[in-house]
Amino acid sequence: MKRINLIFALGLLISCEQASTGYSVVHGWPKLPKGFILGQVSGVEVDSHDHVFTFHRGKNAAYLGSDSEFQNIQEPTILMLDNNSGALLDSWGKDAFLTPHGLTVDSENNVWVTDVQYHQVYKFSHDGELIMTLGEKSVPGWDKTHFNQPTDVVVAPDGTIYISDGYGNNRVAVFSPDGTFKFEWGSGGEDNGQFNLPHGIAMDANGRIYVADRSNSRLQVFKSDGTFIDVWQSTEIGRPWGMAVGRDGVLYVVDGGDPTPSGVQRSRIVKMDLSGNVLDSFGSFGQYDGQMDWPHDVGVDSKGSVYVGDVHFGMRIQKFAK
């Protein structure tokens, strides 16, 4: 009985903490088909219809450096979910990816994803037709046609493609709408404009580019031509893993935390204005409803609901409603 009461008390504490921030987890979301089990959810984005797209790693995803030991994921890896009911509306990507990573949806509702083991970036139509592939499969490199474990994508309204590239190259690579290389910026390091694992990328309505410089524990802000504007780094921001600019003009940042000898981690969502001020945060580390275990990416719908995907042991997507 004491154990049951303790679990209830912990759950109540978590719920109260979420309520104090103005967000609460939506229990039972999503509602996936019977027997369908998510793998690690590495990418999350919301389209203009409020469909929630997720990119997950299935049961047997390859991890970095292990591509020779694994085969393509045999479940559909790209899911389209109803933002209200959580029902699965569509899915594709079976036998196409080795290690899913980033996902974004452009202004025309095309879906872009990256595979860090195949070193490629893919553009799909809203219903799953492959339109474009950038990079050479399984061949890493640093030039106009190769990536080294690209992590994420953002697409400007005019179709210009910005790719955070990534685990190996520490750059942002820019392409024209037809996939022609235009220019790049960045290198490995800690100075302004340098990166140590650019892990997520986003764009605001004014065309400014935000890069989650994960292993440097900071966010960097650039003009669309790569000119450095600012760097944001603080204990409040933590270690940014991914980002999304909501339709409310707020930047939602995943603080995935840092492993420590004690095993304690930060796992939360930080809300920031576009001047770098922290407005709020919510969430905590754990595996109860409303907690997160290595949150990897975030999406926001038109009502301000926030969707968070977990990798590592989390392997789920959660919805937090205002």
N, C-alpha and C positions, 0 to 999 in steps of 0.2 A: 504493500500500500504506500509506503514512504517513497518507493521508486516512482510509482505512478504519479504521486503528488508532485515530486520533483520535476518530472517531465512536463506536467501540466504547467507548473510555475515557470519553467524555462520558456515554454511556448507562449505563455501570457506575457512574459517580459519582452520576448521578441516582438510580439504583436504591438505592445505598448510603444516600444522603441520606433517601430515603423510608423505608427499613428502620429507620433510626435513630429515626424518629418513631413507629414502630409502624404505618405505613401503606405500602402499595405499590399501584401502579396495576394494574388488571386488564386485561391486554393483550387486544385483540380484543373488548372490550365497548363498545357493544352490537353485536349481530349483526342489522343491518337488511337488508331485502329487497334483492336484486340491483338495482342502479341507483338505489336511494334515497339521496339526498344531503341531509344536514342543512344548514339555514341557521344563522344565529346563534341559539344556544340561550339565550333570555332568562329562562325560568322552569323551575324544577325543584322537584318535591315528591314525597313518598312517601306512599301511602295506608296504611290499616290492614292491607291484605293484602300489603304490601311491593311493590305495583306502583309503578314509577317513572314519573311523569308528566313530560313535557317540553313546553315551548311554544317553537316555533322559527319563524324568519322566512322560511324558504323561500329561493328563488333571487332574488327581486326585491322585497324588502321596502322600504317607504317609510321614509325617515329623517325625523327631526324637522324640521318646516318644509317638507316636500316632498309633502304629501298630494295636491296638485293634479297631480302628475307621475306618480303610480303608481296601479295598480289593486290590488284584493284579491289576496292570495297564492293561487295556484291549486293548491298542494299541501295535504294535510292538515297542520295546524299543531300540533295537540294529539296527542301520541303516548303510549301506555301500553306500557311495556316490562317484561319479566320481570326481576326484580332479579338472579336467578342467571344465566340464560342470555343475557340481553340481547335476547331475541327480541321482535319487535313483536307485541303482543297485540291492539291496537286503535288506531284513529286516527280523527280527525274534524277539522273546522274548515276544510275547503276552501272558498275563496271567501267567507270570513267576516271576515277581519281584514286590516288595513293594516300596523300595526306592533305585533306582539305584545310584551308586556313581562312583567308579573308573573303567577305562577301559585301557587295554594295549594289544598290539599285539606282540607275541613272534617271534623269528627268523624263525619259521616254519609257520608263519601266522595264528597260532591259536589265538583266541580272549578270553581274560580273563576279567572278570568283578567282582565287589563286590556289595553286597546289604547290606547296613548298618542296616536295620531293621531286616533282616533275619539272620544277623551275618554269612554270608557265602561268599565263593569265588567260582567262576564257570569258568571252561575251556570249550570253544566251538571250534569246527573246524571252518575253514574259511567260511563254508557254513551253520553254525548254529547247528551242531549236538553237543549235550551235551556230553562231554568226561569225565569230572571229577568235583566233588563237594567237597569242603573242608568246615568243620564246620557243626554244627548241627543246623537245621532250627529253628529259633526263640528262641534259647537257648544261651544266652551270657555266656562267661566264659574265664578264662585265664589258658589254659593248652595246651596239644599237639593236641587236637581235637576240641577246641572251640576258637572263637574270640569274641570280644566285639566291634561291629561296625567297621569292617575293611574298610579301605578307598581306598587302591590302591595296585597294584601288579606290579612287574617287574620280568622278567624271563631271566636268564643268557643263553648264547648260549649252555651250557651243560644241560640245562633244570632245573637247580636249581631255586626254586621259593622263592621270597622275598615279604613279605606282610607287609604293614604298617597297624598296628592294635592298635589303630586308635583313635576313640573318647573315648573309654573306657579303653583300656589297655596300651597305650603309650609304645609300643614295636615294634620291627621288628621281625617277625616270619619267619623262614627259613625251607623249605621243599625240599625233594628230588624230582626228576621228577615224581615219582609214587605217590607223595602225603604223603610220610612218614616224620614226623617231625624230624628235625635235631638239630636245636638250635635256640636261640633267644637272643636279646639284647635290653636293654632299660628299663626305668621305668619313672614314672612321676617326673618332676623336671626341673631345669634350668641349671644344671651342664652339662659339656661335656658328650655326650652319653645318656643324659636323654631327655625326650620329653614332650611337652605340646601340644598334638594333632598332631602326625605325619600324615599329610594330603595327601602327594604325595611322590612317590618314583621313582627313575630312576637309570640307570646304564650306565657307559661309556664303551668305547671299551677296556679299561684296567681292567674292572671288579670292578671299584670303585662304591660305592653306595651313592647316594645323597638323603637326606630326607628333605622334606619341613616341618619344625617344626613350624607349622602355628601360634599357639598362643604364642610361644616364639619369633616370628618375626625373624626367621633365617633359614639358610640352614646348615645342618651338612653333613660331608663327612666321609665315612668309607671304610675300606677294606672289601672285600667280606666275611671275617670271623667275621665282626662286630667290628674290632679294630678301634677306633676313630682316624681320621686323622686331621680334621680341622673343624672350624665353621666360617660361613660368615654371618655377620650381619651389616647392615648399612641403612641409610635413602634411599640410592639409590636402595637397594634391596627391602626395604619395608617389606611387610608381605607375604611370599611365600605360595601359595595355591597348586600349581601343577607345574610340570616340564616335559621337554622332552629334550633328547640329540639328536640334529640333526645329519644328516650324514656329516655335515660340522665340527663336533667336537665342536659345540657351545651348551651351556646349555641355553635353553629358559625357563624362569621362569615367572609364573603368579603371579603378585603382586595384590592380590584381595582387598587390602586396609583394613582399619579399620573404622567402623562407628564412627562418632563423634557427639556431640550434635547439630552441625550445619547441619548435614546430608551430609557433603562433604566427598568424598571417593577418594582414589587412585584406579585406575583400569588401568592396563597397562601390557605390556610384557617387561621383562628385559632380555637382551642378555648378557651372561657372558662367559668368557673363563673358562677352567677347572682348572685354578689356583685361581679363585675367583674374577677376575677383571671384572667390569662392562664395557661392550663394547658399549652398546646402549640401548635405550628403546623407545617404541612407544605406543600410545593409551592414552585415557583419560576416565574419568568417564562420563557416560551418555547413552542415548538410541538412538542417531542419528547413521546413518551408520558410522562405523569406531570407535564408542565409545563402552564402555563395562559397564555392570551393574553386579557386582559380577562375574567377569571371574573366572572360576573354574578349567579349564584344557586346555592344549595346545598340538598340534601336528604339526609336520613339515614334508613336503614332500621332495622329492629328488631335487627339484628345489629351495628349500629354502622358499617356500610359507608357511605361518603360519596360523593355524586354531585354533580358540579360541571359547570355549563353555561358555555360560552364564547361571548361575542359578538366583535365586531370581526373579526379574521382567524381567530380560533380555530374558530368554527362547529362545535362538537362538544360531546358530553357524555362525561365520563369517570367511571369507578368506581374508588374507592380503598378497598381492603379492609384490615381490621386484620390 
